[in-house]
Amino acid sequence: MNKLTHVLAMLFLFTAQVLPALPLNVDYYGVVSQSSNTNILKMAQDIFLTQLKSIDQIHVSDKRPDAAKTLAAAPAISDGNHIAFYAEIAETGADGAPPEWNCTFNAVAADGKTYGKTETYDSYYKILVGAKSAIEDVLGQIPQENAPQPAAAPSSAAMKPESLAGTWSGEPYTDKIVLLRGGRGFVIFKNGASMNVSVTVQETDARGNISHVEVRQVGKPNASFYPALPREAALASAADADPIVWRFTVTADGALSGTKTTLVPSADSATGAAEGTESVQWIKK
C-alpha cells in the first residue's frame, strides 16, 4: 500500500463523526467519474457514504447499483420522494503535471431541482478533508418543504408528551411520583409529605418526541420536601427556598435522566443548607 492510499484508508476509519442535524431522507448513489484511479475512487465514495450516515436525523439508503464500482454517468433516480445524493469527480491537468480534481456534490430534491457545490482540489487527500463541509453546504441549500423527514423505526428513546402520564420512581426518599395529563402531578415522599408539581415539555424533536422536560414544585415550601437534610437544617432553610426543579432528558431506555435543583447540605451556610444540584433518574413503573 503506497503512502497516499494509506492516508486515505486512515481517513476512512476516522471520518465517522456527528455533523449538524438535518432532517433529510437521503438516497446515496455514489460517485460518477471517468478517472482510471478506480481503487481510490471507490475508497472516496465509501467515505462520502460514511460522512452522510454520520449526520444526525438523516436516514441514508445506499442505492449504488454496485458498491465495488463507480458510475460512468449520472444515476437513474428511483424515488422522487427522497433526496438523491451523488458526487462527480473529474481529473484534470496537463501531461506530466500534478493532477487537479474537480469534485461536484449533487443533491436532487423531491421537486426534481438539483442543488450542488463544486470544489477544485490538488490532491485526493484534500478532496476527502474538504468533503464534510461541502456535503453539509449542499444539503443545507434544500428548502424544508423539499426535505421530507424519514419514517424512522420506533426507538426506545422516543417519547411523546402524553407518555409522561403515569407513575414514576427513582429517588430514594420518594414513595411515588405521579404525572398527570395536562401538565400537573404530585410527588409523595416516604415521610408522608405530598408536593404538587407542574410538568412542562421544554423542547421536542422534529417528530414530536420529548427532548427536554421540566418538573417544578408548585405551592408553599415545606421542610418535609428535603428529607436528605438534617431536620434542623430543613426547618431553618425551607421557608426561603426557591421551588425544587427537575430538568430531564429522555434516555435510550425511556427513563428520565437529569438534575434536581434543591437544598443540599452546606457547611458554608448558616442554616446548614444551600441551593445545589444533584443527578437523578426517574423510571416509569
Secondary structure, 3 states (H helix, E strand, C coil): CCHHHHHHHHHHHHCCCCECCCCCEEEEEEEEECCCCHHHHHHHHHHHHHHHHCECCCEEEECCCCCCCCECCCCCCCCCCCEEEEEEEEEECCCCCCCEEEEEEEEECCCCCEEEEEEEECCHHHHHHHHHHHHHHHHHCCCHHHCCCCCCCCCCCCCCHHHHCEEEECCCCEEEEEEECCCEEEEEECCCCEEEEEEEEEEECCCCCEEEEEEEEECCCCHHHCCCCCHHHHHHHHHHCCCCEEEEEECCCCCEEEEEEEEEECCCCCCCEEEEEEEEEEEEC
